[in-house]
Amino acid sequence: MTLDSLLAFAGEQALLSLALLGLTLALVYTEVARLFSGFKSVNPAGLTALINREDALLVDLSASADFEKGHIPGAKNVAPSQFDPESKLLAKVRELPVVVTCRSGTASSDAAKKLVKAGFKKVYWLDGGIGAWQQANLPLTKGR
């Protein structure tokens, strides 16, 4: 392929070319935002290592009923509306790794941003949430 043929294709398929450009820009924006977010994403294996090796605190932002149906062993449940980086639970672990999770990974991403803004240095977010944990065939605990 030559540059001329690519330009000709882009001219003939303007809508397709714009869609490709839009997707590319969205991907670049997402990755750059992740780099400068101040927190790191972690997969289920990485979360297990953080808990076992660095005594990380795992905060689950799932609704109470969902938490009781199944959560990662050792997780502490906090409602998203009550999540406060200055709470007693978090104030004593400011220097330890803190991992936030939820069912899908959406609410926990916002909570991770709040922790970074409050001065926490080792903040992680379980990419994919509890769903990713289950897909990795890792156990859940029922009840409180």
C-alpha positions as CSV (number, residue, x, y, z in Angstrom):
1,M,0.0,0.0,0.0
2,T,1.2,3.5,-0.8
3,L,0.2,6.7,0.8
4,D,-1.7,7.7,-2.4
5,S,-3.9,4.6,-2.2
6,L,-4.5,5.2,1.5
7,L,-5.5,8.8,0.8
8,A,-7.8,7.6,-2.0
9,F,-9.4,5.1,0.3
10,A,-10.0,7.7,3.0
11,G,-11.5,10.0,0.4
12,E,-13.9,7.3,-0.9
13,Q,-14.8,6.0,2.5
14,A,-15.0,9.2,4.5
15,L,-17.5,7.9,7.1
16,L,-15.4,4.8,7.8
17,S,-12.2,6.9,8.0
18,L,-13.8,9.2,10.5
19,A,-15.0,6.3,12.6
20,L,-11.5,4.8,12.6
21,L,-10.1,8.2,13.6
22,G,-12.6,8.6,16.4
23,L,-11.9,5.2,17.8
24,T,-8.2,5.8,17.7
25,L,-8.5,9.1,19.5
26,A,-10.8,7.5,22.1
27,L,-8.2,4.7,22.8
28,V,-5.3,7.2,23.0
29,Y,-7.3,9.4,25.4
30,T,-8.2,6.5,27.6
31,E,-4.6,5.2,27.8
32,V,-3.2,8.7,28.5
33,A,-5.8,9.3,31.2
34,R,-4.8,6.0,32.8
35,L,-1.2,6.9,32.8
36,F,-1.9,10.2,34.7
37,S,-4.7,8.9,37.0
38,G,-2.3,8.3,39.9
39,F,-3.6,4.8,40.5
40,K,-2.8,1.5,38.8
41,S,-5.1,-1.2,37.5
42,V,-4.5,-4.7,38.8
43,N,-5.8,-8.0,37.6
44,P,-7.0,-10.8,39.9
45,A,-3.6,-12.4,40.1
46,G,-2.0,-9.1,40.9
47,L,-4.6,-8.5,43.6
48,T,-3.9,-11.8,45.2
49,A,-0.1,-10.9,45.3
50,L,-0.9,-7.5,46.8
51,I,-3.0,-9.0,49.5
52,N,-0.6,-11.9,50.3
53,R,2.7,-10.0,50.0
54,E,1.9,-6.4,51.0
55,D,-1.1,-6.8,53.3
56,A,-3.2,-4.6,51.0
57,L,-6.6,-3.5,52.2
58,L,-9.4,-4.4,49.8
59,V,-12.5,-2.1,49.8
60,D,-15.5,-3.5,48.0
61,L,-18.0,-0.8,46.9
62,S,-20.8,-3.2,46.0
63,A,-24.3,-2.8,47.4
64,S,-24.7,-4.6,50.7
65,A,-27.0,-7.3,49.2
66,D,-24.5,-8.0,46.4
67,F,-21.6,-8.1,48.9
68,E,-23.4,-10.7,51.0
69,K,-24.1,-12.8,47.9
70,G,-20.4,-13.1,47.2
71,H,-17.2,-11.0,47.7
72,I,-13.5,-11.5,47.6
73,P,-12.2,-13.0,50.9
74,G,-11.0,-10.3,53.3
75,A,-12.8,-7.4,51.5
76,K,-14.4,-4.6,53.6
77,N,-17.7,-3.4,52.3
78,V,-18.4,0.3,52.0
79,A,-21.3,1.8,50.2
80,P,-20.2,4.2,47.4
81,S,-22.3,7.0,48.9
82,Q,-20.4,6.5,52.2
83,F,-16.9,6.2,50.8
84,D,-14.7,8.7,52.5
85,P,-10.8,8.6,52.2
86,E,-10.7,10.1,55.8
87,S,-12.8,7.4,57.4
88,K,-11.4,5.3,60.3
89,L,-11.0,2.3,58.0
90,L,-8.8,4.1,55.6
91,A,-7.0,6.6,57.8
92,K,-4.9,3.9,59.5
93,V,-3.7,2.3,56.2
94,R,-2.6,5.4,54.4
95,E,0.9,3.9,53.8
96,L,-0.3,0.4,52.8
97,P,-1.7,-0.5,49.4
98,V,-5.4,0.0,49.1
99,V,-7.3,-1.8,46.4
100,V,-10.9,-0.7,45.5
101,T,-13.3,-2.9,43.7
102,C,-17.0,-3.2,42.8
103,R,-19.1,-5.4,40.6
104,S,-18.1,-4.0,37.2
105,G,-15.1,-1.7,38.0
106,T,-16.9,1.6,37.4
107,A,-17.6,2.9,40.9
108,S,-14.2,1.6,42.1
109,S,-12.4,3.7,39.5
110,D,-14.1,6.9,40.9
111,A,-13.2,5.8,44.5
112,A,-9.5,5.3,43.5
113,K,-9.4,8.8,42.1
114,K,-10.7,10.1,45.5
115,L,-8.0,8.2,47.3
116,V,-5.2,9.6,45.2
117,K,-6.6,13.1,45.6
118,A,-6.6,12.5,49.4
119,G,-2.9,11.7,49.3
120,F,-2.8,7.9,49.3
121,K,0.3,6.7,47.5
122,K,-0.4,3.0,46.8
123,V,-3.8,3.0,45.2
124,Y,-5.0,0.1,43.0
125,W,-8.2,-0.6,41.1
126,L,-9.4,-4.2,40.2
127,D,-9.8,-3.9,36.5
128,G,-13.1,-5.6,35.6
129,G,-14.3,-5.8,39.2
130,I,-15.8,-8.9,40.8
131,G,-16.7,-10.2,37.3
132,A,-13.0,-10.4,36.4
133,W,-12.3,-12.2,39.7
134,Q,-15.0,-14.8,38.9
135,Q,-13.7,-15.2,35.3
136,A,-10.3,-16.1,36.8
137,N,-12.1,-18.9,38.7
138,L,-11.1,-17.4,42.1
139,P,-13.3,-18.0,45.2
140,L,-15.9,-15.7,46.6
141,T,-17.1,-15.6,50.2
142,K,-20.8,-15.3,51.1
143,G,-22.2,-13.3,54.0
144,R,-20.7,-10.4,55.8
